[in-house]
């Protein structure tokens, strides 16, 4: 939570008496002081309007506590009386007049409920009019994979180093302006949990086992000021991957926080409050992906993000050949499954949508204008070319990056820039024998490696 989140409190020289607690809304951080300020401003406004009304009638506003002059000493004050006016006989209105002129007595207005100074709990909080419609339990909770995909989809809009907002604040669904790094984190969290209104705040002790993808973590706060807030993109056994908005309003994706550092977190804002729902992906249980293998981490990352599945519940087949249909589907999932229009006659299901999306993005042109050949194997240079096009075909310095490989001559002209780009970005590495194998089939493990390295 940045200093900007507490600038109202700094003006008042007032610090929170009770920080956010368990089972409470994220709005608990400083709603009491907002209400206090609003109450004072409303009172001043009403007083000003009252003064204006008396001035308009040519009257002098009475003092705040007007008292009658006391009677002279020894005399008794005369009783106050009101002048008696002559009574006029009341005319009974005709039925027609009653219909046209008489008014029904107005129902007495019920006094508006006063807002409690106590923070509103999750169960008592009501969504604002402009919030997504929800029921008591809220919209369906996303899995961690779905939450990740919704957040990572914003990376294209706010890439590394870009200004995430010109005013450095985000107006949340409850109508509050969330500032600085906390605002950036809440923006991503609301994108991940569309339609959800119930969440809670965890307080120390907090460990990595308590953390979920999509949680907002705040730490480094002292006396209600300073500190920083981040959001969790990925969760691993001993660290998490973060997204954050920095002091200069630049977005950053990919910084890590260790399990030891997580112990310093002061507040964890989470939407996962239903113990009966486990958003975490199934644990990697493939017998052919052993500990210590070069591809275990990349397969684990791709599997947990929902990019790839096993060939069975217990086997992954890391050295198996990848088809064009499998590769484009994995890439499509890695981009958050953004949707697409099928355009190739030889595809169906998710492959048809993924291939249509890739064609629309200029990632692939297909085998022909109407066919994709989803069952054909995909080569390493073909896969790298897809990634290069997805990145926008950036300019590549014609360096001698290929000269270090003995089979550099096998790289085809259409893929030369893409291969040089992939080598420069660290996506593609050679084999131990000094070869690149550009025409070789891309294995399932190699595709996992290339895609997870690409998305960072």
N, C-alpha and C positions, 0 to 999 in steps of 0.2 A: 504494500500500500504506500504510494508515494506521498511526499509532503503536500502536494496539491490536494490530496484527499482530506487533509486536515487544515486547510487554510482558513476555513471559517472558525475553527476552534482556536487557531493562532490569533486571529483578530480579537476574539473574546478573552484570550489568555485562559482558556478553559480546556481541560483534558477530559477524556471519557472516564466516567466513574465506574462503568461496567462494560468491559469489552465484549465483543460478540461471544456468545456462549453456545453450548450444544443445543440442538433442536431449534435453532432460531434462523431467521431469514438473513440473507447477506445484507439487507438494508439496515440491520441492527447497528452497523458500524457507527453511523452518526445521525439517525433519524430524529432522536430526541432533540438535538440542537437545531436541526432544521425547523422542527415544529415550534420550538421556543422562539426562534427568530421570526418565523411567520406570524406567530401570535402577537409579538411586539409590533411588527409592521402593521398588522390588521388593526390593532388598537389605535395606533397613531393615525391611520387612514380614517377610521370612524370618527375620531375626535376632530380631525380637520374638516370632514364633511359636516359635522354638527355645527362647527363655527360658521361655515359657509351658509348653512340654512338660516341661522339667526341673522346674519348680515343681510341676506336677501329679503327678510321680513322687516328690516329696519329696527330690529330689536337688539338689545345687548345680551350677549350670552350670560346666563347666571353663573355666579361663582360655583366652584366645585362643591362647596358645602355651605349653602346660604342659610342664615338663621334670622329669626325675627328680632327687632330691637327690643331690649328688655324694658319693662314698664318702669316709670320713675319710682324712686324709693318712697315707700309709704303709700303708694297707690296700687290699686289692683288693676291688672290689665283687662281692658274690656274684651268680652267674648267676641270672637270673630263670627260674622254672619254673612250670609249671601243675600243679595237683593232678590226680592220675590217678583217674578214677572207675571203679568196677568195671563191666565190660561185661555187659550182659544179653543173653541169646540172643534174636535177632530172630525173631519169628513170621512165617512166610510167610502172607500173606493169601490167603484163598480166592478163586476167580475172581469170586464175587459181590462180595466185599469190594473187590477191585481195581476193579471197575466202579463201585462206589458211592463209595469213599473216596479212591482215588488220584487225583491231579491231574496233568494234563499240565504239563510244565515250561513256565513262561511265557517267551515270546520276549523276548529282551533288547531293551529300548527303545533306539531310536536316539537319540543326542543331538540336541536341537533345534538347528537351524542358528542361529548367532548372526547378528545383524543387522550389516551392514557400516556403518562410519561414513561410507562414501562415498555420495553421493546415488544413489538408484535411478534408472536410466535408463528411458526410455519403454518400450524393448523388454523390460526385466526386470520392470517393474511388473506386479503381478497385481491384478485388480479385487477389491474387497471383496465379501463374500457378498451384501450387499444392493444391489450395483450391477446395472444392467441387463445381461443376458447379452450378451456380445459374443464375436466370434471375433478372431483375431489382427489383422485389418484394421479391426475395429470395425464399428459400424453404418454404413449409407451416409451419406456426408457430405451435408449440405444445401447447396443453392446459397445465395448471399447473400440472395436474395429470400426463400427459405424460413426462413433464420436470422432475418431481420428480422421476418417475420410471427410467428414463435414468440415473439420478445422483445416485440414491440409488443402482443401479446395480454395481457401482464402489466401494461400501462399502466392497464387498467381496474381492476385490483386495487390497484395502487400509483400513483394519479394524482399529479400535481405537488403537492408540499408535504405529502403524507401520510407517516406513519411507516411505513417498510417492514418493520420488525420491532421488537417491543417490547424485545427483549434485545440488539439491535444486532449480532447475529451470524447466520450461516447455516451449517447443518450440511451440508457437501458430501457427494457420493456416496461418498467415501472415509472418511467418519466424522470429518473434521476440522472444527472450528468456525472459520469464516472471519469475521473481525471487520470492522466498519465499512464503509467504502466498498469495500474489496476483497471483502467478503462479498456486498454487493449486486451487484457486477459478476459474481462467480462464479455467483450465483443465476441471473442472466439468461443467462450463457454456458451453463450446464448445461441450461437450458430450450431454448436454441437448438440444442445439440448432444447431443440425447438419445441415450444408448447409446454415445457415443464415449468411449474411454479413452486414446487416444494423442494427444499434442500436444507442442509444443515451446515453448521460450522464446527469443525473439530479443533480441539485445542490440545496442547502438549499433555502427555508425551505423544509424538507422532513419529511413526517409523515408515519405512518404505512399504511394508506390508499393508499399511492403511491407505496407500495412495492408489488412485485410479486415473486412467486417461481422462482428461477433461477437468480434473481438479485444479482449482486456483490456489496457489501457495503464496502466503505473505510472510516475510521475515525481515529482521533487522529493524523493527519498529521500537522506538524508545520514547517513552512519555507521549505516546500518541502521534509522534512525528517521524518523518524519514521512512526508511524501509524500502522494500521492493516487492513487486508481485509478478508472478509468472504463471503460465498454464502448462500442464503436463500433456505432451504429445504422445510419448511412448513410455512404457514402463518395462524395465528389465530387472533381472534378479538383484543387481547391486547398484543400479543407477536409473535415472529417468532422463528423457530428452524433453527439452523445454521450447516454448515460443514466448517471446516477450517484447514489449515496447520499451525502448530506452528513454533516457532523459531528453535526448535530442529528437524524440518522436520517431526514431527509426525503428523499423521492425527487425527482429532477429529470430531466426529459426535454427534450432539444432544444438544450442548449448546444453551441456549435461550437468546434472546435480547428483552427487554420490549419495549412497545410503547414509553415510555419516553426516553429510551436510543437511540432509532432510531432517535430522534430529533438531536442527535449529529453527525449523519452521514454527511460526507462532499461531497461524490460522490456516486452516485448510477448508475451503469452500467446496462442497461436493453435492451433486444431485443424486448420488447413489445412497439412498437412505433405506431401501427395501432389502432387508437381509435375505429374503427368499429369492432375490434375483441376483445372479452372478454374471456380471458383464464381461468377465475376463475370458479370453479364448481358452480352449482346452490346451493342456500342456503338451509340449512336443514329445510324442511317444513313438517316434519312428525308429525301429531297430536298426535301419541301415543308415542312420545319421549319427554316428558315434561322437562322443566327447573327444575333443582334440582334433577333429577333422577340419580342414580349412573352410569347409562350406557350412558347418553347423550353425554359426552365428547368423549368416545371411539367410539360410533356410528358416531358422527360427524366427527371424525378424519378418520375413515375407509371410510365413505361416500365421503369425500372431496378428499381422495387419490385414489378414484376409485376402492377400494377393494370390496365394497358391494353396492348393490342397494336396493331400497325399494320393497315391494311386490306390491305397487301402488305408484302413485305420492304423496299421502298424508299419507300412512301408511308404517311402517317398520316391524311390528310384532316382537318386541324385545324378547318376551317370546316364540316365535315359535321354533319348533324343527328344527335343522339343519341336512341336509342329508350329506352323504359322498361326493356326487358330489358337493354340495354347498361349503362344507368346503375346499376341495382340490382346487376348483376354486378361492376362496377367498385367499388362501395361495399363489397360482400361481400369482394372480394379485399383491399381496403384494411384491412379489419378482421381479416385473417389467415385468411380462408376457414374460419370456425368450424364449418361444417356446418349443415344445416337439413333439415326434412322438407317435401317438395313438397306444396302444398295447392291449387294452381291447375291447372285441367284444360287450360289452353291454353299451358302451359310444358313444357319438357323439358330434359334435360341440366343443365349448370351453372346456367342461368337458372332452372330449376325449383327447384334447391336454394337459390340466392340469394334468389329471391322468397319461398320458404318461410321462410328465415331472417329476412328483413325483416318478414314478417307476424308471425312469432313474437315479434320484438322490438318490435312496435308501430310499426315504421318506415313501413309501408304497409298499407292495407286492401284494396288491389286495386281493379280497376274495378268488380267485383261480388264477393260472397262467394266465388265459385268461379272467377272469371276475372281475369287480370292485364293483358291486352292488351300483351304484351311488344313488339310491333312498332309501337305508337303512339309518336309523338314525346313527349319529356318537356320541359316548360317550365321556365324558370328558377325560378319560384316553387314548382313541384312538387318540383324537386330540393332547393331550400333547405328546404322543409318536411320532406323525408326526413331531412336532416342535423339539423334542429332536434329532431325526434322521437328520433333516435338519441342526441342529447346529453341526453335526458331532459326535453325541453320546459321549459327553465328559465324562471323569471319574467323578464319583459321590462318595463322601465320604459316607460310610454306616452309616450315622448318624441316630438319632432317630427322624427325622423330621416328620415321619408318626405317631409317638406315641401320638401326641396331638389330633388326630382325632379318634373319637369313632368307625368309620367304616373303619379304616385302613386295616383291614383284607380282605376287598373286593377288594383291589388293586391286580390285577392279576400279576403274575410273570413277564410277558413280559413287563409290564408297570411300574414296581416298580422303576427302575432307573430313568425313564423319569419323574415320578411323584415327586420323591425326588429332581430331578434337577429343575423342574418347581417351586416347593415350595421355594427352595433355591434362585432362580432367581427372586422371587416375581411375577411370571406369574400366579400362581395358588394359590388361597386363599380358605379357607374353608367357610362354611356357618355359620350363627349366632348361630346355634344349636350345633356347634362342629363337624359337619360331613363334609366329603369331597365329597361324592356322586360320586365316580370314575366311577360307571357303569351307572350313570344317563345321560340322553340325554343332549348334549351341546346346549343351546339356542342360537339364533342368536346374542343376546347381549353378551353372554359369549364368543362366537367365536371372535367377534369384539375385546373384551377386551384382549383375549389371543394373538391374532395376532398383534394388535397395540403395546402391551407391548413388544412382542418379537422383532419387528423391531425397537423399541425404539423411 
